[in-house]
Amino acid sequence: MREGISTWQKSEIFQQVGEGTPANNDKPRILLIVTQDTKEIEGRFLRHCLEGAGCEVVHLDPSVRRTVGGAEISPEAVAAAAGTSLEAIRAIGHEGKIQEVMIRGAIRCALQAEKIRALSGILSIGGSMGTDLSTAVMREFPYGLPKLMISTIASGFTAPFVGLKDIAMLNAVCDISGINSISREVYRNGAFGLAGMAMHYAPLPAGSRPLVLASTLGTTERCLRRMREALEKDGYEVMVFHTTGIGGQTLDAIAAERDVAAVVDISLVEISDYLNNGVCNAGADRSKAAIKRGIPVIYAPGNVDFYIMPTQLAAGDRPFNGRRFHIHSAALTAVRTNAKDLERLADHMVKFLGDARGPVRFYVPLKGFSNHDSTEGHLHDTAQPPLFADYVEKVMPRHVEVRRVDAHINDPLFADALADAVREMTRARATA
């Protein structure tokens, strides 16, 4: 069991950090999440750094084993926010179930702290359990608020902890067990880095520009860029998402939460990968959020000429059952889709487009779906786009307007057609 920090520790570890000064409302307010029952020294060091940088610290301590004291939000307060007590939590006797309760209480306490006075950042340090709890709290806060997790698992599998939010993770390098010559610098850099972000945190007020969400990959970038630049000149804000799995999920999450004028989904590779067990599989619900909310949606079959597989599978006599493929990088290989694959994609989309509450258009470029599907590409097939257009026209619900465009997806003509569709559909919605 750890005791307080000794005079020697303070002189050796805390030197050159700067002494803390009393908090006031002019300082950036930092939520520090550290369990003092196992990380008291580290927590105090981070606090010392933050206060030395001119920040006000609100320490949320979700400890379970013991209460050290000194935190603005105590373990007892976290337990009470979860509707229970520390004694009852300890009696659960199962770390996973205990964690669920403490996460629930920590989130409520953090949101209450934000209500009292706005936070300018969140900093935490932890192993697997601490990372799980702290990032669960961070994910409840808006994009833009600085969030930094110093973690022993930051160099490994981080997706479950970052989720769809803008959480920065810093590798702790050493185990979080005391402070040594390496960890001191890591913790110090993390604290002062977060303090710097917090000092300059200036959340923008809700924008007056209509917001358009769009998807792309590098293989449809020319189309996306021309459309984006045209819409921005017209006063739209355009957010673009890279459809590698998380990108499309993030687009959908923002479509579900924010006031969105339109969605331009021109990279459907995540749906193709879902149907073909590809690397960029974004799940069965990809692209449904805007449809459910009645947001105008414009689709194009960008990047459905392939699905993405691990490059290590591109080996042997007949990789991918003899399909054409293109090795994009050491990690990713594009595998050519056929007519049946494209029909399956259309059939999948029909199932959720039937429930659309707003206008939907589907634009089909008749000369190719990506850079790969072009005269300069490696997977070009001139027969597929017209066949796909025929099938889409046949199966789509009546309220989905299908338009053929005699162009490649990256041709200016196609990008201009998408921009015109955004203007028409958003203006019609505004006057409805």
C-alpha positions as CSV (number, residue, x, y, z in Angstrom):
1,M,0.0,0.0,0.0
2,R,1.4,3.4,-1.0
3,E,1.8,6.2,1.4
4,G,2.2,9.9,0.6
5,I,5.0,11.2,-1.6
6,S,8.2,11.6,0.4
7,T,10.3,14.8,0.5
8,W,13.0,13.0,-1.6
9,Q,10.5,12.0,-4.2
10,K,9.1,15.5,-4.4
11,S,12.5,17.0,-4.8
12,E,13.7,14.5,-7.4
13,I,10.6,13.9,-9.4
14,F,8.8,17.2,-9.3
15,Q,11.8,19.5,-10.0
16,Q,11.7,21.7,-13.0
17,V,7.9,21.3,-13.3
18,G,6.9,24.5,-11.6
19,E,4.9,25.1,-8.4
20,G,1.2,25.1,-8.6
21,T,-0.9,28.2,-7.8
22,P,-4.4,28.6,-6.5
23,A,-7.2,27.9,-9.0
24,N,-9.3,30.7,-10.4
25,N,-12.0,30.9,-13.1
26,D,-9.6,32.5,-15.6
27,K,-7.6,29.3,-15.9
28,P,-8.4,26.3,-18.2
29,R,-10.2,23.7,-16.2
30,I,-8.8,20.1,-16.6
31,L,-10.6,16.9,-15.5
32,L,-7.8,14.6,-14.3
33,I,-8.9,10.9,-14.0
34,V,-6.6,8.8,-11.9
35,T,-7.2,6.0,-9.4
36,Q,-5.2,7.0,-6.4
37,D,-5.5,3.5,-4.8
38,T,-2.9,2.2,-7.3
39,K,-1.5,5.4,-8.9
40,E,-1.2,8.0,-6.2
41,I,2.3,9.2,-7.0
42,E,1.6,9.4,-10.7
43,G,-1.7,11.3,-10.1
44,R,0.0,13.8,-7.9
45,F,2.8,14.3,-10.4
46,L,0.3,15.0,-13.2
47,R,-1.6,17.4,-11.0
48,H,1.6,19.2,-10.1
49,C,2.5,19.5,-13.8
50,L,-0.9,20.8,-14.8
51,E,-1.1,23.4,-12.0
52,G,2.5,24.4,-12.8
53,A,1.3,25.1,-16.3
54,G,-1.4,27.3,-15.1
55,C,-4.4,25.0,-15.1
56,E,-7.2,24.4,-12.6
57,V,-7.4,20.7,-11.8
58,V,-10.6,18.7,-11.0
59,H,-9.4,15.3,-9.9
60,L,-11.9,12.5,-10.4
61,D,-10.7,9.4,-8.4
62,P,-12.6,6.2,-9.3
63,S,-10.6,4.1,-6.9
64,V,-12.3,1.0,-5.4
65,R,-9.7,-0.5,-3.1
66,R,-9.2,2.5,-0.8
67,T,-9.8,6.2,-0.6
68,V,-6.6,8.3,-0.4
69,G,-8.3,11.7,-0.2
70,G,-7.5,15.0,-1.8
71,A,-9.5,14.5,-5.0
72,E,-12.3,17.0,-5.8
73,I,-14.5,14.0,-6.9
74,S,-13.9,11.2,-4.4
75,P,-14.5,7.5,-5.0
76,E,-17.5,7.7,-2.7
77,A,-18.9,10.4,-4.9
78,V,-18.4,8.3,-8.0
79,A,-20.2,5.3,-6.3
80,A,-23.0,7.6,-5.2
81,A,-23.5,8.9,-8.7
82,A,-23.9,5.3,-9.8
83,G,-26.6,4.9,-7.2
84,T,-24.7,2.7,-4.8
85,S,-21.8,2.8,-2.3
86,L,-18.2,1.7,-2.3
87,E,-18.9,-1.0,0.2
88,A,-21.6,-2.4,-2.1
89,I,-19.4,-2.2,-5.1
90,R,-16.5,-4.0,-3.3
91,A,-18.9,-6.7,-2.4
92,I,-19.7,-7.5,-6.1
93,G,-16.4,-9.4,-6.2
94,H,-16.1,-9.3,-10.0
95,E,-13.8,-6.7,-11.6
96,G,-15.7,-6.5,-14.8
97,K,-19.0,-5.8,-13.1
98,I,-17.4,-3.4,-10.7
99,Q,-15.9,-1.6,-13.7
100,E,-19.4,-1.1,-15.3
101,V,-20.7,0.5,-12.1
102,M,-17.7,2.8,-11.7
103,I,-17.9,3.9,-15.4
104,R,-21.5,4.8,-15.0
105,G,-20.8,6.9,-11.9
106,A,-17.6,8.5,-13.4
107,I,-19.5,9.6,-16.5
108,R,-22.2,11.2,-14.4
109,C,-19.7,13.0,-12.2
110,A,-17.7,14.2,-15.2
111,L,-20.8,15.6,-16.9
112,Q,-21.8,17.3,-13.7
113,A,-18.4,18.9,-13.4
114,E,-18.8,20.2,-16.9
115,K,-22.1,21.8,-16.0
116,I,-20.6,23.6,-13.0
117,R,-18.0,25.2,-15.2
118,A,-16.9,24.2,-18.6
119,L,-13.9,22.0,-19.0
120,S,-11.0,22.7,-21.3
121,G,-9.5,19.2,-21.4
122,I,-9.4,15.8,-19.9
123,L,-6.2,13.9,-18.9
124,S,-5.9,10.4,-17.6
125,I,-3.3,7.7,-16.9
126,G,-3.9,4.0,-16.6
127,G,-3.5,0.4,-17.6
128,S,-6.2,-1.6,-19.3
129,M,-8.9,-1.0,-16.7
130,G,-8.0,2.6,-16.2
131,T,-7.9,3.2,-20.0
132,D,-11.3,1.5,-20.3
133,L,-12.9,3.7,-17.7
134,S,-11.3,7.0,-18.6
135,T,-11.9,6.8,-22.4
136,A,-15.5,5.8,-21.7
137,V,-15.8,9.2,-19.9
138,M,-13.9,11.0,-22.7
139,R,-16.2,9.6,-25.4
140,E,-19.1,11.4,-23.7
141,F,-17.6,14.8,-24.4
142,P,-17.8,16.7,-27.7
143,Y,-15.4,16.7,-30.6
144,G,-12.7,19.3,-30.1
145,L,-12.4,19.2,-26.4
146,P,-8.8,18.0,-25.8
147,K,-8.6,14.4,-24.5
148,L,-5.4,12.7,-23.7
149,M,-5.0,9.1,-22.4
150,I,-1.5,8.0,-21.2
151,S,-1.8,4.3,-21.3
152,T,0.2,1.1,-21.2
153,I,-1.9,-0.2,-24.2
154,A,-1.6,2.9,-26.4
155,S,0.8,1.1,-28.8
156,G,-1.5,-1.8,-29.3
157,F,-5.2,-2.3,-30.0
158,T,-6.7,1.1,-29.4
159,A,-9.9,1.1,-31.5
160,P,-12.2,0.0,-28.6
161,F,-11.0,2.9,-26.5
162,V,-10.8,5.7,-29.0
163,G,-14.0,4.7,-30.7
164,L,-15.3,7.4,-33.0
165,K,-14.0,10.3,-30.9
166,D,-10.9,12.5,-31.1
167,I,-9.0,10.9,-28.2
168,A,-5.2,11.1,-28.3
169,M,-3.4,8.2,-26.7
170,L,0.2,8.4,-25.5
171,N,2.2,5.2,-24.9
172,A,3.3,5.0,-21.2
173,V,6.4,3.0,-22.3
174,C,6.9,1.6,-18.8
175,D,4.3,0.1,-16.5
176,I,2.5,2.7,-14.4
177,S,4.3,1.8,-11.2
178,G,6.2,4.6,-9.7
179,I,8.2,7.3,-11.7
180,N,11.5,6.6,-13.3
181,S,13.7,8.5,-15.8
182,I,11.6,7.5,-18.8
183,S,8.1,7.6,-17.3
184,R,8.8,11.0,-15.7
185,E,9.3,12.5,-19.2
186,V,6.3,10.7,-20.7
187,Y,4.0,11.9,-18.0
188,R,5.4,15.4,-18.0
189,N,5.1,15.6,-21.8
190,G,1.5,14.4,-21.6
191,A,0.5,16.8,-18.9
192,F,2.1,19.9,-20.5
193,G,0.9,18.8,-24.0
194,L,-2.7,18.6,-22.6
195,A,-2.2,21.9,-20.8
196,G,-1.1,23.6,-24.0
197,M,-4.2,22.3,-25.9
198,A,-6.4,23.4,-23.1
199,M,-4.9,26.9,-23.0
200,H,-5.9,27.3,-26.6
201,Y,-9.2,25.5,-26.6
202,A,-11.7,27.8,-28.2
203,P,-14.9,25.9,-29.1
204,L,-16.7,27.3,-32.1
205,P,-20.3,28.4,-31.7
206,A,-22.9,26.4,-33.7
207,G,-22.2,27.3,-37.3
208,S,-24.6,29.0,-39.6
209,R,-23.3,27.3,-42.7
210,P,-25.3,24.2,-43.8
211,L,-23.3,21.1,-43.0
212,V,-22.7,18.4,-45.6
213,L,-21.1,15.1,-44.7
214,A,-19.3,13.2,-47.5
215,S,-17.3,10.0,-47.9
216,T,-14.3,9.1,-50.1
217,L,-11.1,7.2,-50.5
218,G,-8.0,8.3,-52.4
219,T,-9.4,6.5,-55.4
220,T,-12.4,9.0,-55.6
221,E,-10.6,12.0,-54.3
222,R,-10.7,14.0,-57.5
223,C,-14.5,13.8,-57.5
224,L,-14.8,14.6,-53.8
225,R,-12.4,17.6,-54.0
226,R,-14.1,19.3,-56.9
227,M,-17.5,18.8,-55.3
228,R,-16.3,20.0,-51.9
229,E,-14.6,23.1,-53.3
230,A,-17.8,24.0,-55.3
231,L,-20.0,23.7,-52.2
232,E,-17.7,25.6,-50.0
233,K,-17.8,28.5,-52.4
234,D,-21.6,28.4,-52.1
235,G,-21.3,28.7,-48.3
236,Y,-21.6,25.0,-47.2
237,E,-19.4,23.4,-44.6
238,V,-18.2,20.0,-45.9
239,M,-16.9,17.3,-43.6
240,V,-15.1,14.5,-45.4
241,F,-14.6,11.0,-44.0
242,H,-12.2,8.3,-45.2
243,T,-14.1,5.1,-45.6
244,T,-11.7,2.6,-44.0
245,G,-14.3,1.2,-41.5
246,I,-14.1,3.8,-38.8
247,G,-14.6,6.7,-41.2
248,G,-18.0,5.6,-42.3
249,Q,-19.1,4.8,-38.8
250,T,-18.0,8.3,-37.7
251,L,-20.0,9.9,-40.6
252,D,-23.1,8.0,-39.5
253,A,-22.6,9.0,-35.8
254,I,-22.4,12.7,-36.7
255,A,-25.4,12.3,-39.0
256,A,-27.3,10.8,-36.1
257,E,-26.4,13.7,-33.7
258,R,-25.9,17.0,-35.6
259,D,-28.0,19.3,-37.7
260,V,-26.9,18.0,-41.1
261,A,-28.2,19.5,-44.4
262,A,-27.2,16.6,-46.6
263,V,-25.0,13.4,-46.9
264,V,-23.1,12.7,-50.1
265,D,-22.0,9.0,-49.7
266,I,-19.8,8.5,-52.8
267,S,-17.5,5.8,-51.3
268,L,-19.5,2.6,-50.5
269,V,-16.5,0.3,-50.1
270,E,-17.4,-0.3,-46.4
271,I,-20.7,-1.8,-47.5
272,S,-18.9,-3.9,-50.2
273,D,-16.4,-5.0,-47.5
274,Y,-19.3,-5.9,-45.1
275,L,-20.8,-8.2,-47.8
276,N,-17.4,-9.7,-48.7
277,N,-15.8,-9.9,-45.3
278,G,-13.3,-7.3,-46.3
279,V,-10.8,-5.2,-44.2
280,C,-12.9,-2.0,-44.2
281,N,-16.2,-3.6,-43.0
282,A,-18.2,-1.0,-41.2
283,G,-21.0,-3.3,-40.1
284,A,-24.6,-3.9,-41.1
285,D,-25.8,-0.4,-40.1
286,R,-23.5,1.5,-42.3
287,S,-25.3,4.5,-44.0
288,K,-28.6,4.0,-42.1
289,A,-28.4,7.0,-39.7
290,A,-29.2,9.7,-42.2
291,I,-31.9,7.6,-43.8
292,K,-33.6,7.2,-40.5
293,R,-33.5,10.9,-39.7
294,G,-34.8,12.1,-43.1
295,I,-31.7,13.8,-44.1
296,P,-31.3,14.2,-47.9
297,V,-28.9,11.6,-49.1
298,I,-27.0,11.4,-52.4
299,Y,-25.3,8.1,-53.2
300,A,-22.8,7.1,-55.8
301,P,-21.2,3.7,-56.2
302,G,-17.7,4.9,-55.6
303,N,-15.1,2.2,-54.9
304,V,-17.6,-0.7,-55.2
305,D,-15.5,-2.0,-58.1
306,F,-13.4,-3.7,-55.4
307,Y,-13.4,-5.0,-51.9
308,I,-10.3,-4.8,-49.7
309,M,-8.4,-7.8,-48.3
310,P,-5.1,-8.3,-46.5
311,T,-2.2,-8.4,-48.9
312,Q,-0.8,-11.5,-47.3
313,L,-3.7,-13.4,-48.9
314,A,-2.5,-12.4,-52.4
315,A,-0.3,-15.5,-52.6
316,G,-0.5,-18.9,-54.2
317,D,-1.6,-20.1,-57.6
318,R,-5.2,-18.7,-57.6
319,P,-5.5,-16.1,-54.8
320,F,-9.1,-14.8,-54.3
321,N,-10.5,-17.6,-56.3
322,G,-9.0,-16.4,-59.5
323,R,-10.4,-12.8,-59.3
324,R,-8.4,-9.9,-60.6
325,F,-6.7,-8.0,-57.8
326,H,-4.3,-5.1,-57.3
327,I,-1.8,-4.9,-54.4
328,H,-2.3,-1.4,-53.1
329,S,0.2,-1.6,-50.3
330,A,2.0,-4.1,-48.0
331,A,-1.2,-4.3,-46.0
332,L,-4.1,-3.8,-48.4
333,T,-5.1,-5.4,-51.7
334,A,-8.1,-4.4,-53.9
335,V,-10.1,-7.4,-55.2
336,R,-12.3,-6.8,-58.3
337,T,-16.0,-7.3,-57.8
338,N,-18.3,-8.9,-60.4
339,A,-21.9,-8.4,-61.4
340,K,-23.3,-10.6,-58.7
341,D,-21.3,-8.8,-56.0
342,L,-22.7,-5.5,-57.2
343,E,-26.3,-6.8,-57.3
344,R,-25.9,-8.0,-53.7
345,L,-24.7,-4.6,-52.7
346,A,-27.8,-3.0,-54.4
347,D,-30.1,-5.6,-52.7
348,H,-28.6,-4.8,-49.3
349,M,-29.2,-1.1,-49.7
350,V,-32.7,-1.6,-50.9
351,K,-33.6,-3.1,-47.6
352,F,-32.9,0.1,-45.6
353,L,-33.6,2.6,-48.3
354,G,-37.3,1.5,-48.3
355,D,-37.5,3.2,-44.8
356,A,-36.1,6.5,-46.0
357,R,-37.9,9.5,-44.4
358,G,-36.3,12.1,-46.7
359,P,-35.2,12.4,-50.3
360,V,-32.7,10.0,-51.8
361,R,-30.9,10.0,-55.1
362,F,-28.5,7.4,-56.6
363,Y,-26.1,8.7,-59.2
364,V,-24.4,6.0,-61.3
365,P,-21.3,7.0,-63.4
366,L,-21.3,4.9,-66.5
367,K,-17.6,5.0,-67.2
368,G,-16.1,3.7,-63.9
369,F,-16.4,3.7,-60.1
370,S,-12.8,4.6,-59.0
371,N,-9.2,5.2,-60.1
372,H,-8.8,1.4,-60.2
373,D,-11.8,1.2,-62.5
374,S,-10.5,3.5,-65.2
375,T,-8.3,3.3,-68.3
376,E,-5.3,4.1,-66.1
377,G,-6.3,1.6,-63.4
378,H,-5.7,-2.0,-62.7
379,L,-9.3,-3.3,-62.4
380,H,-11.1,-1.6,-65.2
381,D,-14.3,-3.3,-66.5
382,T,-16.3,-1.3,-68.9
383,A,-19.3,-3.7,-68.8
384,Q,-20.1,-3.4,-65.1
385,P,-21.2,0.3,-64.6
386,P,-24.1,0.1,-67.2
387,L,-25.2,-3.3,-65.8
388,F,-25.2,-2.0,-62.3
389,A,-27.2,1.1,-63.4
390,D,-29.8,-1.3,-65.0
391,Y,-30.1,-3.3,-61.9
392,V,-30.3,-0.3,-59.5
393,E,-33.1,1.2,-61.6
394,K,-35.0,-2.1,-61.5
395,V,-34.7,-2.8,-57.7
396,M,-34.7,0.6,-56.0
397,P,-37.8,1.8,-54.2
398,R,-39.9,4.3,-56.2
399,H,-38.9,7.2,-54.0
400,V,-35.2,6.7,-54.7
401,E,-34.4,8.7,-57.8
402,V,-31.8,7.0,-59.9
403,R,-29.7,9.1,-62.4
404,R,-27.2,7.8,-64.9
405,V,-24.3,10.1,-65.8
406,D,-22.2,9.4,-68.9
407,A,-18.9,10.0,-67.2
408,H,-16.3,8.5,-64.9
409,I,-16.8,9.1,-61.2
410,N,-13.7,11.3,-61.2
411,D,-14.7,13.4,-64.2
412,P,-15.7,17.0,-63.5
413,L,-19.1,16.4,-65.0
414,F,-19.9,13.8,-62.3
415,A,-18.7,15.9,-59.5
416,D,-20.7,18.9,-60.7
417,A,-23.8,16.7,-60.9
418,L,-23.4,15.8,-57.2
419,A,-22.8,19.4,-56.2
420,D,-26.0,20.5,-58.1
421,A,-27.9,17.7,-56.3
422,V,-26.8,19.0,-52.9
423,R,-28.0,22.5,-53.8
424,E,-31.3,21.3,-55.2
425,M,-32.1,19.0,-52.3
426,T,-31.1,21.3,-49.5
427,R,-32.9,24.2,-50.9
428,A,-36.1,22.2,-51.4
429,R,-35.8,21.0,-47.8
430,A,-35.3,24.6,-46.6
431,T,-38.5,25.8,-48.3
432,A,-40.6,22.8,-47.5
